[in-house]
Amino acid sequence: MKKGLILISVMLALAFVVGGCATKSDLKKAEAREMAISAKADQAAQDAQAAKAAADEAMMKANEAVERAEAAERRAEERERIAAEKERIAEEKARKAEEVFKSSMKK
């Protein structure tokens, strides 16, 4: 009976040890999963960095476009001011010419 009890105890202990411990293949699988997760994390970090660089470049181009648009607006306003001044001068000359014409007609 003692031998049977010892044999059953040894078999239970052996089953517990074999079933409870990780095998080499389990460790290799876990290591492979860890490496895959690490590779995915590295790729995600690279993708995020590339996206940030693209966003920074797009922001820089947008700022340059805004600067060009503002410069074009300033030039247009200056041309408008010059045109208004030329129009005023032309109207003044036309008025003077009209006065000269009228005064020459009176004589």
C-alpha positions as CSV (number, residue, x, y, z in Angstrom):
1,M,0.0,0.0,0.0
2,K,2.9,2.3,0.8
3,K,4.4,1.7,-2.6
4,G,1.0,2.4,-4.3
5,L,0.6,5.6,-2.3
6,I,4.2,6.7,-3.2
7,L,3.7,5.8,-6.8
8,I,0.4,7.8,-7.0
9,S,2.1,10.7,-5.2
10,V,5.1,10.6,-7.6
11,M,2.8,10.4,-10.6
12,L,0.7,13.4,-9.4
13,A,3.9,15.4,-8.7
14,L,5.3,14.5,-12.1
15,A,2.0,15.5,-13.8
16,F,2.0,18.7,-11.8
17,V,5.6,19.5,-12.8
18,V,5.1,18.6,-16.4
19,G,1.7,20.4,-16.7
20,G,2.7,23.4,-14.7
21,C,6.0,24.3,-16.3
22,A,6.5,25.9,-19.7
23,T,8.2,23.8,-22.3
24,K,10.9,25.0,-24.6
25,S,8.4,25.3,-27.4
26,D,6.1,27.4,-25.2
27,L,9.0,29.7,-24.4
28,K,9.9,30.0,-28.1
29,K,6.3,30.8,-29.0
30,A,6.2,33.4,-26.3
31,E,9.5,34.9,-27.4
32,A,8.3,34.9,-31.0
33,R,5.1,36.7,-30.0
34,E,7.2,39.2,-28.0
35,M,9.4,39.8,-31.0
36,A,6.4,40.3,-33.3
37,I,4.8,42.8,-30.9
38,S,8.1,44.6,-30.6
39,A,8.4,44.8,-34.4
40,K,4.9,46.1,-34.7
41,A,5.5,48.7,-32.1
42,D,8.7,49.8,-33.9
43,Q,6.9,50.0,-37.2
44,A,4.1,52.0,-35.6
45,A,6.6,54.4,-34.1
46,Q,8.3,54.8,-37.5
47,D,4.9,55.3,-39.2
48,A,4.0,58.0,-36.6
49,Q,7.3,59.7,-37.1
50,A,6.8,59.7,-40.9
51,A,3.3,61.1,-40.4
52,K,4.6,63.8,-38.2
53,A,7.3,64.8,-40.8
54,A,4.7,64.9,-43.5
55,A,2.4,67.0,-41.3
56,D,5.2,69.4,-40.5
57,E,6.1,69.7,-44.2
58,A,2.4,70.3,-45.1
59,M,2.2,73.0,-42.4
60,M,5.3,74.7,-43.8
61,K,3.9,74.7,-47.3
62,A,0.6,76.0,-46.0
63,N,2.4,78.8,-44.2
64,E,4.4,79.7,-47.3
65,A,1.1,79.8,-49.3
66,V,-0.4,82.1,-46.7
67,E,2.6,84.4,-46.9
68,R,2.4,84.5,-50.8
69,A,-1.3,85.2,-50.6
70,E,-0.8,88.0,-48.1
71,A,2.0,89.5,-50.3
72,A,-0.3,89.3,-53.4
73,E,-3.1,91.0,-51.4
74,R,-0.7,93.8,-50.4
75,R,0.4,94.3,-54.0
76,A,-3.2,94.4,-55.2
77,E,-4.1,97.0,-52.6
78,E,-1.1,99.1,-53.6
79,R,-2.1,98.8,-57.3
80,E,-5.7,99.8,-56.4
81,R,-4.4,102.8,-54.4
82,I,-2.2,103.8,-57.4
83,A,-5.1,103.4,-59.8
84,A,-7.4,105.5,-57.6
85,E,-4.7,108.2,-57.5
86,K,-4.3,108.2,-61.3
87,E,-8.1,108.3,-61.7
88,R,-8.3,111.4,-59.3
89,I,-5.5,113.1,-61.3
90,A,-7.2,112.3,-64.6
91,E,-10.5,113.7,-63.3
92,E,-8.7,116.8,-62.1
93,K,-7.0,117.3,-65.5
94,A,-10.3,116.7,-67.3
95,R,-11.9,119.3,-65.1
96,K,-9.1,121.8,-65.8
97,A,-9.3,121.1,-69.5
98,E,-13.1,121.7,-69.4
99,E,-12.5,125.0,-67.6
100,V,-10.0,126.1,-70.2
101,F,-12.3,125.0,-73.0
102,K,-15.2,127.0,-71.4
103,S,-13.0,130.1,-70.9
104,S,-11.8,129.9,-74.5
105,M,-15.3,129.6,-75.7
106,K,-16.4,132.7,-73.8
107,K,-13.7,134.9,-75.5
